[in-house]
C-alpha cells in the first residue's frame, strides 16, 4: 500500500541529504543540544531524503513527498520527492573550473549538492561577450536538469571577477541571495530627472508646514551618507516641549507606478555590507535629493509631539513639512555634548536625552525586552582589508535617537489603526508574535546548562522571567551568548496588514515610518498615512495588494540580513587569516559531536576546535550538558567557558576558522 503524500519545504545539508517536516506534525526547527543558532540535528518528526531520492529538488524548494515506510540507519523515517511544486531559486554564484567540453561551476552555496555544467557557448558574459575562464567567479542560471545526466546545466549571466578577489566576493554575496546590485538604465534616468528638478517650488512650500526656523539636527554614524531622519526641539513657556521627528519625504519623489517605484519594491531594502552599501534608491536620491543634508531646505513627512518632562505625549500632529537641518551630528559628536565635552545645541540635546530616558523607562515597565547584543565594526585599509575589528558601543546618543524613532513609529501605527478600523482601510504594521513554546523550551534547557533558570509554563515564558534572566547575566561572559540564543528562540518580526502588536517592544501598535530611503515598507506607510490625512479613498482589493507587499518585504528582509552577516563573516575570516599562530581569549559559544565553537571576546570572530585535533585526551560530547568531557582526565569544556585559543587556519572560500585550545 502506497503511503499518502504531503507537501513541505525541503532543507538540504552540505552532504546532499534532504529533510522535510510533515506539516501535520510539529514544527521543524532542529533539536537542542548542538550550537545555538548553528547547524542542528533534524527533528525526529522530519523525514530524511537520501540524495538519490531528491530527484533534482534543491534546498528550500516546495516539494511533494512520499514516505517510504522504512527507516534510515539512524532510525529516521525515509521519504522521496515525487514532485517539485515550486523552485526556490535557479540562479547561483560559484567558481568556474575547466571540465570536458566546457566548464563546471562549483557553487558557493554548499547546499547545492551538484556542480553546474556550463557549455563553452553558454560561458560568455552576455553584457561584455567575454568568455569565462578557470578561476572566474560567475553568476549563473540553471536552465535544465535531466536527472539521467546526473547534473544540472546552466548558462553564465555575469562574470563577477576572479575568485578570491575582494570586490568580486562582496558582489557575489549580494547576487547569491538574489538581491539586485546595479540599477537599470530607466531607473537611473528617472532619478537623474528628479535631481535636475529638485528645487522646491513656492506652490509646494504653501502646502507644507515650515520648520526651518526650529532647531533641527540629524544624528548618524560617522560614515553615513544618507540621512533620512532628523529631530527638532522647541521649548514652550509652560514647561512643555514640541519635539519633531522629521523623515525624508521619499514618497514625494518616488511615485507609484514609476520605474523607480518598481525597482524599490523589487529590492525592498538597502543592503549594508561591511565595506559598501547597496542602496534601495539610486544615490542621487538617497545621498542627495531625499537626504536631510545640513543647511539645505528638504521635503519631509513629520510626526510632531507636544510632550512634558515625564515623556507623555500631550498632543500629536502628522503631516508634510519642510525642514532645514542646522547641524549634522555624528553619534560621537552628540555624545560629547551629552557628556559636557561640547556645547553645541546642548540645551536641546540634554532635554531630549532626559525625555528619551523616560520613554525607555516606561517601555521597560510595560514589558519591553532588552535584546541588545554586541555588534562588530571594522576599520579597513585603503584596499578594503580589515585592519581592526571591535565591538560597537551604544551610548546615550544612540539610544536617544532610537527612542524618538520608536515613538514616531508607535504613534503613527496607533493613529492609522484607529483610522483603518473606522474606515476599513489598509495599513502596514510591523508585528512580532509571542515565541514558539518549543523554542523557548530549548532555550530553557540551554540556560539551565549554563547555571541559570528560566521558568516556562503552559503559556510559554513570562516577560518578567526573561527580563529577570537578562538582569542576572548582565556583564557576564555568557550574556551575549544567552541573549543571542534568546533572540533566535523568538518569533521573527514581520510586516503585515493585520495588527497583533509587537511582543519584544511591548507595543500594542507599531510600524516602520522612519526610514523610507532604505526600506520600502516605510515608503508604503508614508503613502497610506498621507492618503488618510487628505481623506483619500481605499480601493477595492487593496488589502490583498498590501498583504503581498508585506510578505515580499518580510522575505527580502531575511535575504538582506543574510548578505550583511555573510560580509561580516568574510571580513572576520580575512582578519584572522593574517593572525594565524596568534593566541586570543574567547568564550565557548557552542559544542557538538565534532567540535567546540569558540568566539573571540574582542572581535567576535568564531572558529571551531575539532575534537579529533584535541590530542591530550579523547573527548566525548555530553549533549544534555552542552559540554565535551575527556574520558581519561574528566576535563570538561562547557558552553560559556572562557578559554585561550590559537588561530591555526583560515579558509576564506568556506568562510571558516580553525582554532586550537592552548593551556
C-alpha positions as CSV (number, residue, x, y, z in Angstrom):
1,X,0.0,0.0,0.0
2,X,1.4,3.4,-1.0
3,X,1.9,6.0,1.7
4,X,0.0,9.2,1.4
5,X,2.0,12.2,0.1
6,X,2.3,15.6,1.6
7,X,3.8,19.0,0.6
8,X,6.5,20.7,2.5
9,X,9.6,22.9,2.3
10,X,12.8,20.9,1.6
11,X,16.0,21.5,3.7
12,X,19.2,20.1,2.2
13,X,22.5,19.8,4.1
14,X,26.0,20.1,2.6
15,X,26.2,16.3,2.1
16,X,23.2,16.4,-0.2
17,X,20.8,14.8,2.3
18,X,17.3,16.3,2.5
19,X,14.8,16.8,5.3
20,X,11.1,17.7,5.1
21,X,8.8,18.2,8.1
22,X,5.3,16.9,7.7
23,X,3.1,20.0,8.2
24,X,0.6,17.7,10.1
25,X,3.3,17.2,12.8
26,X,5.1,19.7,15.0
27,X,7.4,22.4,13.5
28,X,10.7,21.6,12.0
29,X,13.3,23.7,13.8
30,X,16.2,21.5,15.0
31,X,16.5,19.7,18.3
32,X,18.5,21.2,21.1
33,X,22.0,20.3,22.2
34,X,24.4,21.4,19.5
35,X,25.1,25.1,19.0
36,X,22.6,27.9,19.5
37,X,21.7,29.1,16.0
38,X,24.2,26.9,14.2
39,X,23.6,23.7,12.2
40,X,21.5,21.4,14.3
41,X,20.3,17.8,14.2
42,X,17.0,17.4,12.4
43,X,13.9,16.8,14.5
44,X,12.7,13.2,14.8
45,X,9.4,14.1,13.1
46,X,11.3,15.2,9.9
47,X,11.5,12.8,7.0
48,X,15.0,12.1,5.7
49,X,15.5,12.1,1.9
50,X,18.7,10.4,0.6
51,X,20.5,12.2,-2.3
52,X,19.3,9.7,-4.9
53,X,15.6,10.2,-3.8
54,X,15.8,14.0,-4.1
55,X,15.2,13.8,-7.9
56,X,16.8,17.2,-8.6
57,X,15.0,19.0,-5.7
58,X,17.1,21.7,-4.1
59,X,17.3,23.5,-0.7
60,X,14.1,25.5,0.1
61,X,12.1,24.1,-2.8
62,X,8.5,23.4,-2.2
63,X,8.1,19.6,-2.8
64,X,5.6,16.8,-2.7
65,X,7.0,14.0,-0.7
66,X,6.0,10.3,-0.3
67,X,7.1,8.4,2.9
68,X,8.7,5.1,2.0
69,X,7.7,3.2,5.1
70,X,11.3,2.4,6.0
71,X,13.9,3.9,8.3
72,X,17.4,5.1,7.8
73,X,20.4,3.7,9.6
74,X,19.9,6.5,12.2
75,X,16.3,5.4,12.8
76,X,14.7,8.3,11.0
77,X,11.7,7.8,8.6
78,X,12.8,7.9,4.9
79,X,10.9,9.5,2.1
80,X,11.3,10.5,-1.5
81,X,10.5,13.6,-3.6
82,X,7.7,12.8,-6.1
83,X,7.1,16.3,-7.5
84,X,8.7,19.7,-7.3
85,X,5.9,22.1,-6.6
86,X,7.9,25.3,-6.7
87,X,11.6,26.1,-7.1
88,X,13.0,28.5,-4.6
89,X,15.8,29.7,-6.9
90,X,17.6,28.8,-10.1
91,X,20.5,31.3,-10.0
92,X,23.7,30.6,-8.2
93,X,27.2,32.1,-7.7
94,X,30.3,30.0,-7.9
95,X,33.8,29.5,-9.3
96,X,34.4,28.2,-12.8
97,X,36.6,25.2,-13.3
98,X,37.7,23.5,-16.6
99,X,35.7,20.4,-17.5
100,X,35.3,18.2,-20.5
101,X,33.8,20.2,-23.4
102,X,33.0,23.1,-21.2
103,X,33.1,24.2,-17.5
104,X,31.9,23.2,-14.1
105,X,30.5,25.8,-11.8
106,X,31.3,24.9,-8.2
107,X,28.6,26.7,-6.2
108,X,29.3,28.8,-3.2
109,X,26.0,27.5,-1.8
110,X,27.2,24.1,-0.5
111,X,23.6,23.0,-0.2
112,X,23.5,22.7,-3.9
113,X,24.9,19.2,-4.0
114,X,25.8,19.1,-7.7
115,X,28.2,21.2,-9.7
116,X,26.5,23.0,-12.7
117,X,27.8,22.1,-16.1
118,X,28.2,25.1,-18.5
119,X,28.9,24.5,-22.2
120,X,31.5,26.9,-23.7
121,X,28.9,28.5,-25.8
122,X,26.9,29.4,-22.6
123,X,30.0,30.6,-20.7
124,X,30.1,34.1,-22.1
125,X,29.1,37.2,-20.2
126,X,26.0,38.4,-22.1
127,X,26.9,42.0,-21.3
128,X,30.6,42.0,-22.3
129,X,30.9,39.0,-24.6
130,X,33.9,37.8,-22.5
131,X,34.3,34.1,-22.1
132,X,34.7,32.8,-18.6
133,X,38.0,31.1,-17.7
134,X,39.1,28.8,-15.0
135,X,39.1,30.6,-11.6
136,X,36.5,33.2,-12.5
137,X,33.6,33.9,-10.1
138,X,30.4,33.9,-12.1
139,X,26.6,34.3,-11.6
140,X,24.8,31.6,-13.5
141,X,21.3,30.2,-14.0
142,X,20.3,26.6,-14.2
143,X,18.4,26.1,-17.5
144,X,17.9,22.3,-17.4
145,X,18.3,19.4,-15.1
146,X,17.8,16.0,-16.7
147,X,18.2,13.5,-13.8
148,X,19.5,10.9,-16.2
149,X,22.6,13.1,-16.9
150,X,23.2,13.4,-13.2
151,X,23.9,17.1,-13.1
152,X,22.2,20.5,-13.8
153,X,23.1,22.5,-16.9
154,X,23.4,26.3,-16.8
155,X,24.4,29.5,-18.5
156,X,26.5,32.4,-17.3
157,X,24.6,35.6,-16.5
158,X,27.6,37.6,-15.4
159,X,31.3,37.2,-14.9
160,X,31.8,38.8,-11.4
161,X,35.6,38.7,-11.2
162,X,38.4,36.5,-10.1
163,X,37.8,34.0,-7.3
164,X,39.1,35.4,-4.0
165,X,39.3,39.0,-5.3
166,X,37.7,41.3,-2.7
167,X,35.2,43.2,-4.9
168,X,34.2,40.0,-6.6
169,X,33.5,38.3,-3.3
170,X,31.4,41.2,-2.0
171,X,29.4,41.4,-5.2
172,X,28.9,37.6,-5.1
173,X,27.5,37.8,-1.6
174,X,24.7,40.0,-2.9
175,X,23.9,38.2,-6.1
176,X,23.9,34.8,-4.4
177,X,20.9,35.8,-2.4
178,X,19.0,37.1,-5.4
179,X,19.5,40.7,-4.4
180,X,19.9,43.4,-7.1
181,X,23.2,45.2,-7.3
182,X,23.3,47.7,-10.3
183,X,20.3,49.9,-11.3
184,X,18.6,49.5,-14.7
185,X,19.2,52.5,-17.0
186,X,15.5,53.5,-16.9
187,X,15.6,53.8,-13.1
188,X,18.8,55.8,-13.2
189,X,17.3,58.1,-15.8
190,X,14.2,58.8,-13.7
191,X,16.3,59.5,-10.7
192,X,18.6,61.9,-12.6
193,X,15.5,63.8,-14.0
194,X,14.2,64.2,-10.4
195,X,17.7,65.5,-9.4
196,X,17.6,68.1,-12.2
197,X,14.2,69.4,-10.9
198,X,14.8,69.1,-7.2
199,X,14.2,72.8,-6.4
200,X,11.3,73.3,-4.1
201,X,8.6,75.4,-5.7
202,X,6.6,78.2,-4.0
203,X,3.5,76.2,-4.6
204,X,4.9,73.2,-2.8
205,X,6.0,75.3,0.2
206,X,2.5,76.6,0.6
207,X,1.2,73.0,1.1
208,X,3.6,72.2,3.9
209,X,4.3,73.2,7.5
210,X,7.7,75.0,7.7
211,X,10.1,74.0,10.5
212,X,13.2,75.7,9.0
213,X,13.3,78.2,11.9
214,X,13.1,75.4,14.5
215,X,16.4,74.0,15.9
216,X,16.8,70.7,13.9
217,X,19.6,68.2,13.6
218,X,20.5,64.8,12.3
219,X,22.4,62.2,14.4
220,X,24.0,59.4,12.4
221,X,27.1,57.2,12.2
222,X,30.3,59.0,11.1
223,X,30.4,57.2,7.8
224,X,26.7,57.7,6.9
225,X,25.9,59.2,3.5
226,X,22.1,59.1,3.6
227,X,20.3,61.0,6.4
228,X,16.6,60.0,6.4
229,X,15.6,61.3,9.9
230,X,16.0,64.5,11.9
231,X,14.8,65.7,15.3
232,X,13.7,69.2,16.1
233,X,13.2,70.7,19.6
234,X,11.3,73.8,20.7
235,X,10.8,74.9,24.3
236,X,7.4,76.3,25.5
237,X,6.9,78.8,28.4
238,X,4.5,76.4,30.2
239,X,7.3,73.7,30.6
240,X,6.3,71.5,27.7
241,X,8.2,70.9,24.5
242,X,7.5,70.4,20.8
243,X,9.6,67.5,19.5
244,X,9.5,66.8,15.8
245,X,10.6,63.6,14.2
246,X,11.1,64.5,10.5
247,X,11.5,61.9,7.9
248,X,12.7,62.3,4.3
249,X,9.6,62.6,2.1
250,X,10.6,59.9,-0.4
251,X,7.0,59.4,-1.4
252,X,7.0,62.9,-3.0
253,X,9.7,61.8,-5.4
254,X,9.1,58.1,-5.8
255,X,5.6,57.9,-7.2
256,X,3.6,54.7,-7.5
257,X,3.8,53.0,-10.9
258,X,7.1,54.5,-11.9
259,X,10.3,52.5,-12.8
260,X,11.8,53.9,-9.6
261,X,8.9,52.5,-7.5
262,X,9.0,49.1,-9.2
263,X,12.8,48.9,-8.6
264,X,12.4,50.0,-4.9
265,X,9.7,47.4,-4.4
266,X,11.8,44.7,-6.0
267,X,14.8,45.5,-3.8
268,X,12.8,46.1,-0.6
269,X,15.8,47.3,1.4
270,X,19.2,48.9,1.2
271,X,21.8,46.2,2.0
272,X,24.7,47.2,4.3
273,X,27.8,45.2,3.7
274,X,30.9,45.9,5.8
275,X,32.6,48.0,3.1
276,X,29.7,49.2,1.0
277,X,26.0,49.9,0.8
278,X,23.8,48.5,-2.0
279,X,21.1,51.2,-1.8
280,X,17.4,50.7,-2.4
281,X,17.3,54.0,-4.4
282,X,19.9,55.5,-6.7
283,X,22.5,57.6,-4.9
284,X,21.3,60.9,-6.5
285,X,18.1,60.3,-4.4
286,X,19.4,58.5,-1.3
287,X,22.5,60.7,-0.8
288,X,21.3,64.0,-2.2
289,X,17.7,64.8,-3.2
290,X,16.0,62.9,-0.3
291,X,18.9,63.0,2.2
292,X,18.4,65.6,5.0
293,X,21.8,67.2,4.4
294,X,22.7,70.2,6.7
295,X,21.9,73.8,5.6
296,X,19.5,72.7,2.8
297,X,15.7,73.0,2.7
298,X,14.3,69.5,2.4
299,X,10.9,68.0,2.0
300,X,9.9,65.8,4.9
301,X,7.0,63.9,6.5
302,X,6.8,64.8,10.1
303,X,5.5,63.4,13.4
304,X,5.3,66.3,15.9
305,X,4.6,65.8,19.6
306,X,3.9,68.2,22.4
307,X,5.5,66.4,25.4
308,X,6.2,67.0,29.1
309,X,9.1,66.0,31.3
310,X,7.5,62.7,32.1
311,X,7.7,61.7,28.4
312,X,4.0,61.8,28.0
313,X,2.5,62.8,24.6
314,X,0.0,65.6,25.2
315,X,-0.7,66.3,21.5
316,X,0.4,64.9,18.2
317,X,0.4,66.1,14.5
318,X,1.3,64.3,11.3
319,X,1.8,66.0,8.0
320,X,4.0,67.1,5.1
321,X,6.7,69.6,6.0
322,X,9.9,71.4,5.2
323,X,12.9,71.4,7.4
324,X,16.4,72.8,7.3
325,X,19.0,70.8,9.4
326,X,21.0,73.1,11.5
327,X,23.7,70.5,12.3
328,X,24.9,67.1,11.1
329,X,25.9,65.3,14.3
330,X,27.7,62.1,14.4
331,X,26.8,59.8,17.3
332,X,30.2,60.6,18.8
333,X,29.7,64.3,18.5
334,X,26.2,64.2,20.1
335,X,27.6,62.0,22.9
336,X,30.3,64.7,23.5
337,X,27.5,67.2,24.1
338,X,25.7,64.9,26.5
339,X,29.0,64.4,28.4
340,X,29.7,68.1,28.6
341,X,32.7,68.0,26.2
342,X,30.9,70.2,23.6
343,X,28.1,72.8,24.0
344,X,26.6,72.8,20.5
345,X,22.8,72.6,20.9
346,X,23.5,71.4,24.4
347,X,20.1,72.7,25.8
348,X,18.1,70.7,23.2
349,X,20.2,67.5,23.3
350,X,20.2,67.3,27.1
351,X,16.5,67.7,27.3
352,X,15.9,65.2,24.5
353,X,18.1,62.8,26.3
354,X,16.2,63.2,29.6
355,X,12.8,62.6,27.8
356,X,14.3,59.6,25.9
357,X,15.2,58.0,29.2
358,X,11.7,58.5,30.5
359,X,10.4,56.8,27.3
360,X,12.8,53.9,27.8
361,X,11.8,53.5,31.5
362,X,8.1,53.4,30.5
363,X,8.7,51.0,27.7
364,X,10.6,48.6,30.1
365,X,7.9,49.0,32.8
366,X,5.3,47.9,30.2
367,X,7.3,44.7,29.4
368,X,9.7,45.6,26.6
369,X,12.7,43.2,26.5
370,X,16.2,44.4,26.0
371,X,17.6,42.1,23.3
372,X,20.7,44.3,22.7
373,X,23.7,42.2,21.8
374,X,27.3,43.0,20.8
375,X,27.8,44.2,17.2
376,X,31.1,44.4,15.5
377,X,32.6,47.3,13.4
378,X,35.6,47.1,11.1
379,X,38.4,49.5,10.3
380,X,39.5,49.0,6.8
381,X,42.6,50.0,4.9
382,X,42.5,51.7,1.5
383,X,42.2,48.4,-0.2
384,X,39.2,47.3,1.9
385,X,41.1,44.8,4.0
386,X,40.2,44.7,7.7
387,X,43.0,46.0,10.0
388,X,40.9,46.3,13.2
389,X,37.7,44.6,14.5
390,X,36.0,46.0,17.5
391,X,32.7,45.9,19.4
392,X,30.3,48.7,18.6
393,X,29.5,50.7,21.8
394,X,25.9,52.0,22.1
395,X,25.8,55.1,24.3
396,X,23.0,57.6,25.2
397,X,23.2,59.4,21.8
398,X,22.3,56.1,20.0
399,X,19.5,55.4,22.5
400,X,18.2,59.0,22.3
401,X,17.6,58.6,18.5
402,X,16.2,55.1,18.9
403,X,13.6,56.2,21.4
404,X,12.2,59.0,19.3
405,X,12.1,56.8,16.2
406,X,10.2,54.2,18.2
407,X,7.9,56.9,19.5
408,X,7.1,58.1,15.9
409,X,6.6,54.6,14.7
410,X,4.3,53.7,17.5
411,X,2.2,56.9,17.3
412,X,1.8,56.6,13.5
413,X,0.7,53.0,13.9
414,X,-1.8,53.9,16.6
415,X,-3.3,56.7,14.5
416,X,-3.6,54.6,11.4
417,X,-5.0,51.6,13.4
418,X,-7.8,53.8,14.6
419,X,-8.3,55.2,11.1
420,X,-8.3,51.8,9.5
421,X,-10.8,50.4,12.0
422,X,-13.1,53.3,11.3
423,X,-12.8,53.4,7.5
424,X,-11.9,49.7,6.8
425,X,-8.7,51.0,5.4
426,X,-5.4,49.2,4.7
427,X,-2.2,49.7,6.6
428,X,1.2,48.0,7.0
429,X,2.2,47.1,10.6
430,X,5.4,45.8,12.0
431,X,4.4,42.8,14.2
432,X,6.2,40.5,16.5
433,X,4.4,37.4,17.7
434,X,5.0,35.6,21.0
435,X,7.7,33.0,21.0
436,X,7.0,29.4,19.9
437,X,6.8,27.2,23.0
438,X,9.1,24.5,21.7
439,X,11.9,27.1,21.0
440,X,11.5,28.5,24.5
441,X,11.8,25.0,25.9
442,X,15.1,24.6,24.1
443,X,16.3,28.0,25.4
444,X,15.4,27.0,29.0
445,X,17.5,23.8,28.6
446,X,20.5,25.8,27.3
447,X,20.1,28.4,30.1
448,X,19.9,25.6,32.8
449,X,23.1,24.0,31.3
450,X,24.9,27.4,32.0
451,X,23.7,27.6,35.6
452,X,20.6,29.8,35.3
453,X,16.9,29.2,35.5
454,X,14.2,30.3,33.1
455,X,10.7,29.2,34.2
456,X,8.5,28.0,31.3
457,X,4.8,27.4,31.8
458,X,2.0,26.1,29.7
459,X,1.6,29.6,28.1
460,X,5.3,29.9,27.4
461,X,7.7,32.3,29.2
462,X,6.6,35.3,31.1
463,X,8.2,38.6,30.1
464,X,9.2,39.3,33.7
465,X,11.1,36.0,33.9
466,X,13.0,36.7,30.7
467,X,13.9,40.2,31.9
468,X,15.0,38.7,35.3
469,X,17.3,36.3,33.4
470,X,18.8,39.2,31.4
471,X,19.4,41.1,34.6
472,X,21.2,38.1,36.1
473,X,23.5,37.7,33.2
474,X,24.3,41.4,32.7
475,X,28.1,41.9,32.4
476,X,28.9,38.2,32.5
477,X,30.9,36.3,29.8
478,X,27.8,34.4,28.8
479,X,25.5,37.4,28.4
480,X,25.9,37.8,24.6
481,X,25.6,34.0,24.1
482,X,22.3,33.7,26.0
483,X,20.8,36.9,24.5
484,X,21.7,35.6,21.0
485,X,20.1,32.3,21.8
486,X,17.0,34.1,23.2
487,X,16.7,36.2,20.0
488,X,16.8,33.1,17.9
489,X,14.1,31.5,20.1
490,X,11.7,34.4,19.4
491,X,9.3,34.7,16.5
492,X,10.6,36.8,13.6
493,X,9.3,40.3,13.4
494,X,7.5,40.7,10.1
495,X,5.3,43.1,8.1
496,X,1.5,42.5,8.0
497,X,-1.8,44.2,7.3
498,X,-3.2,42.5,10.4
499,X,-2.1,44.1,13.7
500,X,-1.2,41.8,16.6
501,X,1.2,44.2,18.4
502,X,4.9,43.9,19.0
503,X,5.9,41.4,21.7
504,X,9.6,42.4,22.0
505,X,8.9,46.1,22.3
506,X,5.6,45.6,24.3
507,X,3.8,48.0,21.9
508,X,0.2,47.4,21.1
509,X,0.7,49.3,17.8
510,X,3.9,49.5,15.8
511,X,5.0,50.2,12.2
512,X,8.1,51.3,10.2
513,X,7.7,55.0,9.3
514,X,11.2,56.4,9.9
515,X,13.5,55.0,7.1
516,X,11.9,55.3,3.6
517,X,15.3,55.8,1.9
518,X,16.3,52.3,2.9
519,X,13.1,50.3,3.5
520,X,10.2,50.0,1.0
521,X,7.7,49.3,3.8
522,X,8.3,52.8,5.2
523,X,7.5,54.3,1.8
524,X,4.2,52.5,1.7
525,X,3.4,53.7,5.3
526,X,4.0,57.3,4.1
527,X,1.7,56.9,1.2
528,X,-1.1,55.3,3.3
529,X,-0.7,57.9,6.1
530,X,-0.8,60.8,3.6
531,X,-3.9,59.4,1.9
532,X,-5.6,59.2,5.3
533,X,-4.7,62.7,6.1
534,X,-6.2,64.0,2.9
535,X,-9.2,61.8,3.3
536,X,-8.3,59.6,0.3
537,X,-10.4,56.5,-0.6
538,X,-9.4,52.9,-0.2
539,X,-9.9,51.0,-3.5
540,X,-11.4,47.5,-3.6
541,X,-8.9,44.7,-3.3
542,X,-6.2,46.9,-1.8
543,X,-5.8,44.8,1.3
544,X,-4.6,41.8,-0.8
545,X,-2.1,44.1,-2.6
546,X,-0.6,45.4,0.7
547,X,-0.5,41.9,2.2
548,X,1.5,40.8,-0.8
549,X,3.9,43.7,-0.3
550,X,4.1,42.8,3.4
551,X,5.1,39.2,2.7
552,X,7.6,40.2,0.0
553,X,9.3,42.7,2.3
554,X,9.4,40.2,5.1
555,X,11.1,37.7,2.8
556,X,13.6,40.2,1.3
557,X,14.5,41.4,4.8
558,X,15.8,37.9,5.6
559,X,17.9,37.8,2.5
560,X,19.3,41.3,3.1
561,X,20.2,40.3,6.7
562,X,21.9,37.1,5.4
563,X,24.0,39.1,3.0
564,X,25.1,41.5,5.7
565,X,26.0,38.6,8.0
566,X,27.9,36.9,5.2
567,X,30.0,40.0,4.6
568,X,30.8,40.3,8.3
569,X,31.9,36.6,8.4
570,X,34.0,37.1,5.3
571,X,35.8,40.1,6.9
572,X,36.3,38.3,10.2
573,X,37.9,35.3,8.4
574,X,40.1,37.6,6.4
575,X,41.1,39.5,9.5
576,X,42.0,36.3,11.4
577,X,43.8,34.8,8.3
578,X,46.5,37.5,9.0
579,X,46.8,36.3,12.6
580,X,47.4,32.5,12.2
581,X,49.6,31.4,15.1
582,X,48.5,34.2,17.4
583,X,46.7,33.5,20.8
584,X,43.5,35.1,21.9
585,X,40.9,34.8,24.7
586,X,37.5,33.6,23.8
587,X,34.2,32.1,25.0
588,X,32.9,28.7,24.1
589,X,29.8,29.6,22.0
590,X,28.7,26.1,21.1
591,X,29.5,22.4,21.4
592,X,28.8,19.5,19.1
593,X,29.8,15.9,18.4
594,X,32.5,17.1,16.1
595,X,34.0,20.1,17.9
596,X,33.9,23.2,20.1
597,X,32.9,26.6,18.8
598,X,34.9,29.5,20.3
599,X,34.2,33.2,19.8
600,X,36.9,35.7,20.4
601,X,35.9,38.1,23.1
602,X,37.0,41.3,21.4
603,X,36.4,40.7,17.6
604,X,33.6,38.1,18.0
605,X,35.4,36.0,15.3
606,X,34.1,32.5,15.7
607,X,36.0,29.3,14.9
608,X,36.0,25.6,15.6
609,X,38.3,23.5,17.7
610,X,37.8,20.0,16.2
611,X,37.6,17.2,18.8
612,X,39.8,14.9,16.6
613,X,42.6,17.5,16.9
614,X,42.5,17.6,20.8
615,X,45.2,15.1,21.4
616,X,45.6,15.4,25.2
617,X,42.5,13.1,25.7
618,X,39.6,11.5,23.9
619,X,36.7,13.9,24.3
620,X,33.1,12.9,24.2
621,X,30.1,15.1,23.6
622,X,27.7,15.4,26.5
623,X,24.6,16.6,24.6
624,X,22.4,17.4,27.6
625,X,25.1,19.3,29.4
626,X,26.3,21.3,26.4
627,X,29.8,20.1,27.1
628,X,32.6,17.8,25.9
629,X,34.3,15.7,28.5
630,X,37.7,13.9,28.4
631,X,37.3,10.2,29.0
632,X,40.6,9.8,31.0
633,X,41.1,13.1,32.7
634,X,37.5,14.1,33.1
635,X,38.5,17.5,31.8
636,X,35.4,19.5,30.7
637,X,34.7,22.2,28.2
638,X,31.3,23.7,28.6
639,X,29.2,26.3,26.9
640,X,30.1,29.8,28.2
641,X,33.6,28.8,29.5
642,X,36.4,31.2,28.9
643,X,39.4,29.6,27.1
644,X,42.6,30.7,25.4
645,X,43.0,29.6,21.8
646,X,45.4,29.8,18.9
647,X,44.3,30.5,15.3
648,X,45.6,27.6,13.3
649,X,43.8,28.0,10.0
650,X,41.5,30.3,8.0
651,X,39.6,29.3,4.8
652,X,38.2,32.4,3.0
653,X,36.4,30.3,0.4
654,X,34.5,28.2,3.0
655,X,34.3,31.2,5.5
656,X,35.7,29.0,8.3
657,X,38.3,29.5,11.0
658,X,40.2,26.7,12.8
659,X,41.3,27.2,16.4
660,X,43.2,25.1,18.9
661,X,42.8,25.3,22.7
662,X,46.0,26.4,24.5
663,X,46.7,25.9,28.2
